[in-house]
Amino acid sequence: MNPFRILAVAVLLSAGLSAQASEGGSGDPNYTLQNPPAYAMIGDLLIARPLLAVATVIGAGVFVVSLPFTALAGGIGDAGKALVVDPAKATFVRCLGCIGEGFEQRE
C-alpha cells in the first residue's frame, strides 16, 4: 500500500472518531455520557456527597431496626434497596456532578 493511501485512511478514520466524540457518545447505545460543569462538581463534592454518605449510614441503621418487621412482611430486598443501596450508589458510584449514576443504562 502506498503512503498516500495510508495517509488518506488515517485521516478518514480520525475524522470519523472525532465526529463521534463531538456527538458526546461512546458509540455504545446502552450508555449516555454526562459532562457536568465545574460548579456542579464542587457543589456535589462539598455538599451532596457528605449528605448522601450520612443518609447511607442512617438508612443502614433504619434498615437494621426495621429488619424484623420487614422480614415478616417479606420486603427485605425492597427495604434494603431503598434504604441502603440507592443512597450508597448515589454516594459512591455516581460521577462527580452528574445527575443519576454517571451512566444511564437504557432498557
C-alpha positions as a printed NumPy array, in Angstrom:
array([[  0.   ,   0.   ,   0.   ],
       [  1.427,   3.327,  -0.943],
       [  1.959,   6.12 ,   1.622],
       [ -0.809,   8.303,   0.141],
       [ -3.453,   5.622,   0.75 ],
       [ -2.223,   5.048,   4.29 ],
       [ -2.421,   8.776,   4.988],
       [ -5.916,   9.015,   3.433],
       [ -7.218,   6.102,   5.517],
       [ -5.704,   7.562,   8.694],
       [ -7.294,  10.972,   8.035],
       [-10.7  ,   9.443,   7.335],
       [-10.562,   7.277,  10.46 ],
       [ -9.514,  10.162,  12.684],
       [-12.251,  12.371,  11.208],
       [-14.824,   9.681,  11.943],
       [-13.607,   9.241,  15.501],
       [-13.581,  12.973,  16.162],
       [-17.137,  13.289,  14.811],
       [-18.273,  10.544,  17.158],
       [-16.514,  12.202,  20.105],
       [-18.12 ,  15.563,  19.322],
       [-21.565,  13.933,  19.485],
       [-20.842,  13.061,  23.116],
       [-21.48 ,   9.378,  22.64 ],
       [-19.303,   6.428,  23.418],
       [-20.593,   4.529,  20.405],
       [-22.439,   2.136,  22.681],
       [-26.18 ,   2.86 ,  22.588],
       [-26.575,   1.48 ,  26.129],
       [-24.799,   4.409,  27.757],
       [-25.066,   8.162,  27.667],
       [-22.216,  10.34 ,  28.873],
       [-22.667,  13.389,  31.035],
       [-20.423,  16.422,  31.153],
       [-21.282,  18.424,  34.29 ],
       [-19.936,  21.951,  34.809],
       [-17.298,  22.725,  37.443],
       [-19.726,  24.376,  39.885],
       [-21.861,  21.217,  39.859],
       [-18.802,  19.121,  40.687],
       [-17.777,  21.432,  43.534],
       [-21.291,  21.501,  44.991],
       [-21.544,  17.75 ,  44.699],
       [-18.193,  17.225,  46.413],
       [-18.742,  19.666,  49.276],
       [-22.496,  19.355,  49.922],
       [-24.196,  16.397,  48.275],
       [-21.668,  13.601,  48.854],
       [-21.318,  14.15 ,  52.609],
       [-25.103,  14.355,  52.994],
       [-25.574,  11.199,  50.928],
       [-22.942,   9.374,  52.999],
       [-24.859,  10.341,  56.159],
       [-28.099,   9.203,  54.501],
       [-26.494,   5.853,  53.705],
       [-25.416,   5.331,  57.333],
       [-28.811,   6.417,  58.705],
       [-30.588,   4.233,  56.128],
       [-28.482,   1.238,  57.157],
       [-29.42 ,   1.847,  60.798],
       [-33.11 ,   2.168,  59.98 ],
       [-32.885,  -0.973,  57.859],
       [-31.378,  -2.967,  60.728],
       [-34.004,  -1.673,  63.192],
       [-36.873,  -2.422,  60.81 ],
       [-35.49 ,  -5.804,  59.719],
       [-37.738,  -7.99 ,  61.921],
       [-40.871,  -6.249,  60.661],
       [-39.706,  -6.215,  57.066],
       [-38.849,  -9.906,  57.234],
       [-42.368, -10.706,  58.419],
       [-43.816,  -8.71 ,  55.538],
       [-41.391, -10.243,  53.021],
       [-39.909,  -6.985,  51.781],
       [-36.275,  -7.266,  52.844],
       [-34.941,  -6.751,  49.306],
       [-37.079,  -3.683,  48.641],
       [-36.251,  -2.116,  52.002],
       [-32.53 ,  -2.802,  51.587],
       [-32.521,  -1.297,  48.12 ],
       [-34.432,   1.834,  49.157],
       [-32.653,   2.462,  52.472],
       [-29.078,   1.339,  51.776],
       [-28.283,   0.51 ,  48.145],
       [-29.809,   3.562,  46.421],
       [-28.143,   6.141,  48.724],
       [-24.848,   4.221,  48.536],
       [-24.989,   4.192,  44.72 ],
       [-25.7  ,   7.918,  44.684],
       [-22.748,   8.473,  47.017],
       [-20.07 ,   6.172,  45.633],
       [-20.979,   5.126,  42.067],
       [-22.267,   8.337,  40.503],
       [-19.687,  10.507,  38.774],
       [-18.855,  13.848,  40.37 ],
       [-21.521,  16.428,  39.493],
       [-23.591,  14.005,  37.422],
       [-27.296,  13.523,  37.738],
       [-28.01 ,   9.824,  38.023],
       [-25.237,   7.249,  38.199],
       [-22.926,   8.848,  35.674],
       [-24.122,   6.481,  33.05 ],
       [-27.679,   5.622,  32.351],
       [-28.411,   2.168,  31.045],
       [-31.275,   2.109,  28.582],
       [-33.665,  -0.785,  28.674]])
